[in-house]
Amino acid sequence: MSMSNLAPLAFEQVSVHLGGREIVSPSSLELKRGEFVCIIGPSGCGKTTLLRAAAGFVQPSGGRVLRNGQVVSAPSREVAFVFQDYGRALLPWRTVEGNISLALEAAQVPASDRPARIVKVLETVGLAVHAQKFPAQLSGGMQQRVQIARCLAQQPELMLMDEPFGALDAMTRESLQDELSRLVREQGLTVMFVTHDLEEAIYLGDRVIALRTNPTASQPSIAAMLDVKIPRPREQLATKEHPEFLRLRRELYQFLGH
């Protein structure tokens, strides 16, 4: 089977136990290439744990995680991870340009090739004029764009995002949602995106996976998998008034016990 036919990410009956408690019960899920999958659920349901297992940061207690048919046993440069805490994710003593260079240094990209790559990725996220600024000189939204730019510089196949917009104000969050949607389409990325915000999940996702807290054998971690068949590109006002958007929001609220 060719690489293109293998799932960029697959969970096969994955379970995770931490501190003597089952955080994720046996769960199976497969992402298609170029798919944007959002994971939602209440606090403590295992959203971030599942994401960290996908990255190779956490090893499953049972089952296995596969990337392109290969078992994930450790982090990979082909997988980018965007953290919620953008302040801690960036090095304060490095400029925007210097922070993005980190990804290229780690990938052992020759020094002579780095400047052009950095300029290109900064233009992609609209930060070219801020290249020489330090993180403390940027707004929260701009700092998160730097983190996303650094991930794009890796030229990853798969991007894992842990509530990346959760700490931002509403207008900045909406702006970055639209920018991320554009980048994902342009770059052909596969994305697994954790959020606690139902509207964000529906707006961004091709599919939404709802997790439940305190899973059991009869009620496993994955409570629902819903396809989002709302056309793209999406628009903040019109999309959120779309009948299908409203239907999905009601259905997800029911699954999550709201």
C-alpha positions, 0 to 999 in steps of 0.5 A: 500500500502506498504512503498516500493511501495510509491514514496520516493518523489512526488510533486503534483501541487506544486507552490511557491510564494515568495515576491509576485512573483510566483517562481514555477508554479503548478508542478507535479513530482515523483521520483522513489526509487533509482532514480537520478534526476537532475534539471536544468534551468537558474538562478532564475527559482526556482531550489533551491526553489523546492529543499527546498520545498522537504526538508521541508524548504519552504512550498508550496503556493499551492499543496503538497510535499509527502515523502513515501505518507506523506505530508512534513511539516518540515525537517526530519532526513531521508532526507539529504541536501548537500549545495553548500557552503561547507565552511559554512556547516562545523563547523571550530572548529570541526575536520572532525570526529567531523563534521560527529559526528554532524549528529549522535548527532542530530539523538541521536545515542548513543555515544558508537556507533558513532566511528564505524559509523564515521570510516565506513563513512570516509572509504566510501568517502576515508577520513579516514586518514584525520579524525583529520584534521580541515576544513581549512586544507582541499581542497574545494573538500575534504571539500565537501566530508566531507559534503557528508560523514556527510549526509551519516552518517544520513543513509538517504533515500533521498539526496537533493543536491544544486549545490554541485560541482559548486564552484569546479575546473573542475578536482575535480568536475569530480572526485566527480561526479564519487564518488557520482555516486558510492556511490548512487549505493552502498547505494541505495539512491534516489537523487534530484540534482540541477545544472546549468551545462547541461553536469553534469545533463546528466552525473549523472542523470537517468532523467533530469528535465528542468525548465523555468524562469517566468512560466505562466499558458500556460508555467509552470515551468517544460519545459521538462522531459528527460530520460537518457538511457546511460548505467552505470557505466559512464566514463567522456570521453567515456560517453560525446562522446556517441551519446545519450549524445550529443543528450540530450545536444542539446535537453536541450539547445533548451528547455532552449533557448540557 
